[in-house]
Amino acid sequence: MPDAEHIGPLGTESPESTLPARRLSELAEQAARCTSECCGASTTVSNDGTEQPAAVTHPDLASLVSVQLRSGEGPIPVAVDGGETVETGDLLRVERWPQYRAVALDAGVRSCVTMPFRRSGLTVTLSLYSFRADALEDASHGPARALGNLAANSLVRDRSYRAALTELDQLGAALRTRPVVDQACGIVMHVLACDADMAFAVLRRISQGTNRKLSEVAASLVETRGRGLEKELMSLAG
């Protein structure tokens, strides 16, 4: 069985979602391997309704995922909306989801099961497919469910970790720029004979008015020591 491929919502890779896509690829591949009569698997993840990359174990399955994300019809949208497993024993006997059904039967898929896993605003789906009708009746109670739970927990943990790193970077940037901002505030306080709050408000108004970062405004002011800016600073303080 080929390694799982990760695709964007409609078939293109999303560079900013490399880590989630890798998790999804691993889930699809492992679930397909451990499920009897399974010919392939696909996974998706949505974050508070925002679609993220999907992963498939075979390129032919990409169209099954894409048609559901485009039309909003099929086992995946139903599982995401309802939060319950969706089992389809024989697509030849199913009349709903005509677009999905046509694509699935064209690929030789006769039965499928889609399991949703919800965690903190994030919903992971794992879909298993078979060439045989009624071949996946016990799949939702097998090891694939445990793999899905593990993957969903991992994605939530990854998201929290990335958020913490972003906050840490922002804090580090703030700490690095704080000294120069304090110096600039001191210059403004001296020129305008104002307090620290007023000085910071002036710097912020310059930043907004010139569409520059506050740290850049502060660095420029420190470099010139405020020379030649007395009138401008006084007008902003007014």
KOLGUKE-345883 format. One record per residue (C-alpha): residue number from 1; x, y, z. Coordinates in steps of 0.1 Angstrom, whole numbers, plus 5000, padded with zeros to 4 digits. Layout:
<dodrens>
DODREN     k      x      y      z
DODREN   NUM      X      Y      Z
...
</dodrens>
This chain:
<dodrens>
DODREN     k      x      y      z
DODREN     1   5000   5000   5000
DODREN     2   5015   5034   4990
DODREN     3   5021   5060   5017
DODREN     4   4993   5084   5023
DODREN     5   4994   5117   5005
DODREN     6   4983   5150   5020
DODREN     7   4962   5174   4999
DODREN     8   4945   5207   5005
DODREN     9   4907   5211   5007
DODREN    10   4904   5207   4970
DODREN    11   4936   5189   4961
DODREN    12   4965   5213   4967
DODREN    13   4990   5212   4995
DODREN    14   4988   5239   5021
DODREN    15   5024   5248   5031
DODREN    16   5014   5264   5064
DODREN    17   4996   5232   5074
DODREN    18   5025   5207   5070
DODREN    19   5024   5193   5105
DODREN    20   4986   5187   5106
DODREN    21   4988   5171   5071
DODREN    22   5016   5148   5083
DODREN    23   4994   5137   5112
DODREN    24   4965   5131   5089
DODREN    25   4986   5111   5065
DODREN    26   4999   5088   5093
DODREN    27   4963   5083   5105
DODREN    28   4950   5073   5071
DODREN    29   4978   5049   5064
DODREN    30   4978   5032   5097
DODREN    31   4940   5029   5099
DODREN    32   4939   5013   5064
DODREN    33   4966   4988   5073
DODREN    34   4949   4976   5104
DODREN    35   4913   4974   5091
DODREN    36   4902   4941   5074
DODREN    37   4887   4945   5038
DODREN    38   4898   4981   5037
DODREN    39   4911   4993   5003
DODREN    40   4921   5028   5014
DODREN    41   4914   5056   5038
DODREN    42   4910   5094   5039
DODREN    43   4912   5119   5067
DODREN    44   4902   5156   5071
DODREN    45   4903   5181   5099
DODREN    46   4883   5213   5103
DODREN    47   4890   5240   5129
DODREN    48   4858   5258   5140
DODREN    49   4843   5252   5106
DODREN    50   4874   5262   5086
DODREN    51   4885   5234   5063
DODREN    52   4921   5222   5066
DODREN    53   4941   5197   5045
DODREN    54   4929   5162   5037
DODREN    55   4950   5131   5034
DODREN    56   4944   5100   5013
DODREN    57   4961   5066   5010
DODREN    58   4956   5065   4972
DODREN    59   4953   5093   4946
DODREN    60   4919   5080   4934
DODREN    61   4904   5087   4968
DODREN    62   4912   5124   4966
DODREN    63   4882   5130   4943
DODREN    64   4859   5113   4969
DODREN    65   4871   5139   4995
DODREN    66   4870   5168   4971
DODREN    67   4835   5162   4958
DODREN    68   4822   5162   4994
DODREN    69   4841   5194   5004
DODREN    70   4828   5212   4973
DODREN    71   4792   5201   4975
DODREN    72   4788   5199   5012
DODREN    73   4771   5165   5007
DODREN    74   4784   5130   5017
DODREN    75   4795   5110   5047
DODREN    76   4822   5135   5057
DODREN    77   4799   5166   5060
DODREN    78   4772   5145   5077
DODREN    79   4797   5131   5102
DODREN    80   4811   5166   5109
DODREN    81   4777   5182   5114
DODREN    82   4762   5154   5135
DODREN    83   4792   5142   5154
DODREN    84   4783   5106   5148
DODREN    85   4798   5078   5127
DODREN    86   4782   5074   5092
DODREN    87   4782   5039   5078
DODREN    88   4772   5031   5042
DODREN    89   4769   4993   5036
DODREN    90   4764   4993   4999
DODREN    91   4766   5024   4977
DODREN    92   4746   5006   4950
DODREN    93   4716   5007   4973
DODREN    94   4720   5043   4985
DODREN    95   4702   5071   4967
DODREN    96   4714   5101   4987
DODREN    97   4746   5121   4979
DODREN    98   4743   5115   4941
DODREN    99   4776   5133   4933
DODREN   100   4796   5115   4960
DODREN   101   4780   5082   4951
DODREN   102   4788   5085   4914
DODREN   103   4825   5093   4921
DODREN   104   4828   5065   4946
DODREN   105   4812   5038   4924
DODREN   106   4834   5050   4895
DODREN   107   4864   5043   4917
DODREN   108   4851   5009   4926
DODREN   109   4841   5017   4962
DODREN   110   4811   4998   4974
DODREN   111   4811   5006   5011
DODREN   112   4825   5032   5035
DODREN   113   4825   5043   5071
DODREN   114   4833   5078   5083
DODREN   115   4842   5085   5120
DODREN   116   4844   5120   5135
DODREN   117   4866   5129   5164
DODREN   118   4858   5163   5181
DODREN   119   4883   5181   5203
DODREN   120   4883   5218   5214
DODREN   121   4867   5232   5183
DODREN   122   4886   5208   5160
DODREN   123   4870   5179   5142
DODREN   124   4890   5151   5126
DODREN   125   4873   5126   5103
DODREN   126   4886   5092   5093
DODREN   127   4869   5075   5064
DODREN   128   4876   5039   5054
DODREN   129   4866   5024   5020
DODREN   130   4861   4989   5007
DODREN   131   4856   4974   4972
DODREN   132   4831   4950   4988
DODREN   133   4796   4957   5001
DODREN   134   4789   4955   5038
DODREN   135   4826   4948   5044
DODREN   136   4832   4975   5071
DODREN   137   4804   4968   5096
DODREN   138   4828   4964   5125
DODREN   139   4854   4989   5114
DODREN   140   4841   5017   5136
DODREN   141   4847   4996   5167
DODREN   142   4881   4984   5158
DODREN   143   4917   4998   5161
DODREN   144   4909   5025   5136
DODREN   145   4888   5043   5162
DODREN   146   4916   5043   5187
DODREN   147   4940   5057   5161
DODREN   148   4915   5084   5153
DODREN   149   4912   5094   5190
DODREN   150   4950   5095   5193
DODREN   151   4954   5116   5162
DODREN   152   4928   5141   5173
DODREN   153   4945   5145   5207
DODREN   154   4979   5149   5190
DODREN   155   4965   5177   5167
DODREN   156   4951   5196   5196
DODREN   157   4984   5193   5214
DODREN   158   5003   5204   5183
DODREN   159   4980   5234   5180
DODREN   160   4985   5244   5216
DODREN   161   5022   5241   5212
DODREN   162   5024   5262   5181
DODREN   163   5002   5289   5199
DODREN   164   5026   5289   5228
DODREN   165   5056   5293   5205
DODREN   166   5039   5322   5188
DODREN   167   5032   5339   5221
DODREN   168   5068   5333   5232
DODREN   169   5081   5349   5200
DODREN   170   5059   5379   5204
DODREN   171   5069   5383   5241
DODREN   172   5106   5380   5231
DODREN   173   5101   5407   5204
DODREN   174   5084   5429   5229
DODREN   175   5112   5425   5254
DODREN   176   5138   5433   5227
DODREN   177   5121   5465   5216
DODREN   178   5111   5477   5251
DODREN   179   5144   5495   5259
DODREN   180   5143   5516   5228
DODREN   181   5106   5524   5233
DODREN   182   5113   5535   5268
DODREN   183   5142   5558   5255
DODREN   184   5119   5573   5229
DODREN   185   5092   5579   5256
DODREN   186   5119   5597   5277
DODREN   187   5127   5620   5248
DODREN   188   5091   5628   5241
DODREN   189   5085   5635   5279
DODREN   190   5115   5659   5278
DODREN   191   5104   5677   5247
DODREN   192   5067   5680   5257
DODREN   193   5072   5681   5294
DODREN   194   5045   5654   5297
DODREN   195   5041   5621   5316
DODREN   196   5049   5586   5304
DODREN   197   5014   5578   5294
DODREN   198   5011   5609   5271
DODREN   199   5045   5601   5256
DODREN   200   5035   5566   5247
DODREN   201   5003   5578   5232
DODREN   202   5022   5602   5210
DODREN   203   5045   5574   5198
DODREN   204   5015   5553   5191
DODREN   205   4998   5580   5171
DODREN   206   5029   5585   5150
DODREN   207   5030   5547   5144
DODREN   208   4994   5546   5133
DODREN   209   4997   5577   5112
DODREN   210   5028   5566   5093
DODREN   211   5019   5529   5092
DODREN   212   5051   5519   5108
DODREN   213   5058   5496   5138
DODREN   214   5060   5513   5171
DODREN   215   5095   5499   5176
DODREN   216   5106   5515   5142
DODREN   217   5092   5549   5152
DODREN   218   5109   5547   5186
DODREN   219   5143   5537   5170
DODREN   220   5141   5566   5146
DODREN   221   5133   5590   5174
DODREN   222   5161   5578   5195
DODREN   223   5185   5581   5166
DODREN   224   5177   5617   5160
DODREN   225   5172   5625   5197
DODREN   226   5140   5642   5187
DODREN   227   5158   5670   5170
DODREN   228   5137   5688   5144
DODREN   229   5105   5671   5156
DODREN   230   5095   5694   5183
DODREN   231   5067   5710   5164
DODREN   232   5054   5677   5151
DODREN   233   5054   5662   5186
DODREN   234   5036   5691   5201
DODREN   235   5009   5690   5174
DODREN   236   5004   5653   5181
DODREN   237   5001   5659   5218
DODREN   238   4974   5685   5213
</dodrens>
